[in-house]
Structures are given as C-alpha cells and as structure tokens.
Amino acid sequence: MVWSLIGYCFPKPAATGRPRKHSYRDLLNAIFYLLRTGCQWRNLPKDLPPRQTVYDYFRQWERTQRIEGLHSHLRDHIRFLEGRKRQPTAGIVDS
C-alpha cells in the first residue's frame, strides 16, 4: 500500500548500463526495519540488502531530502484521507 503511494518518487530503471542489484523498495524496507527496531547497521538481517548499500542510499536520500519529501507526501495523504487540510494550520496566525 505505501509503495503504491511513493513508488513514483524514485527514478525508473535506466534502459542502458548495469541493472540495479537491489530495488528501491528493498532498500526502503531495510531503512524502515532499522528505524522500527532501532538495531545497529551491522545487525541488519541477511535477507535485506547489504548494510553498506543501505547506508549509502540512506545518506544520499538524507542529503537530497528525499526521505523528508516522502514523509511530507505520506503525511499530506493521510490528512487528506481524514478530511483535513493537507498542511497543518496550528500555529499559523492570520494578520
């Protein structure tokens, strides 16, 4: 469900060059696992992509603010589903 909402935020596979070894979805699942469990990078389960690969993508996405953008998009979508304004209005003062 979540991937259907954010999958478009990631680039499509290139027609040329080396094919991607790990999907963006697997990398994001590994990051979610780390955040949910609080485990150390070296304790990432073997069924997820290698820790260095996950870490490299995490740092890249953090630097380019992709993770923040995904969070904002999901927050706005949930607010919309609840019938609220997409952006929170608390603390905004009209002059």
N, C-alpha and C positions, 0 to 999 in steps of 0.2 A: 504494500500500500504506500509506504513512504517513498519507495524508489520511484513509483509512478508519478509522484509529485515533484521530485527533484532530479530525475534522470536527465532531463533536458539541460540542466546546468553544467553538465560535463561534455567535453568535446567528443564528437563521433570518431570512431577509428579511422585512421588515415588509409587511403587506398594504396599508398606506397610505403615502403620501409618495413621495419621489423614489426611483426604483430605484437600487441600488448600481451605480456605474460599473465598479468593479474587484472581483473576487471575493476573498474572504479567502484562497483558495488561491493566487491570483496574487500577492497581497501577501506571503504567507508564502514563496513561491518566490523572490521578489525579495530578501527578507531572507536566505534560505538562500544565494542567489547571492553577496550581499555578504560574508557570513561565510566562505563557502568560498573565494572568490577574494581577499578582502582588498582589493578595489578601493574607490575613493573613491565617495561618494554620487553625485557629478556624472558618474561614468563608468558608471552603471547602463545596461545596454543598452536600446535604444529599444523592444524587443519586450516589456519588462516595464512595469508601471505607472510613472507619473512619479515621480521621486526624492522630491519634496516630499510626495507622497501616501504613499509607502512610509515615509519618515522619520516623518511624523505618526503613522501607525499603529504603527510600531516604538516610538516614545516612549510612546504611550498604553498599549501592551501591556506595555512595560517598567515603567511606573508602576503598573499594576494587577497586576503579577506574572503576567500570562497566559503569557509566554514561559517563566518559571520553572516554572509549573504544567504546561505542555506537555512540558518537558524531564523533569520528575519522572514524569509519566504514561508517557512513552515508555521511560524507564529502568526503571520498575517492570514494564512489559510485557515488555521484553527479559529481565529477570531471571526473570520467571515462565516464559517460554518455555524458558529454560535450566535450569529445575527448581530454581532458587534461591529463597530468600525474597525477597519483593518489596522489602523495605527492607534495606539493608546492615547487618550486625551488627558490623563491625570497629570496635573502639574502645569498644564498649558493655561496661561492667563490671557484672555482676550482684552485688548486695550481699546 
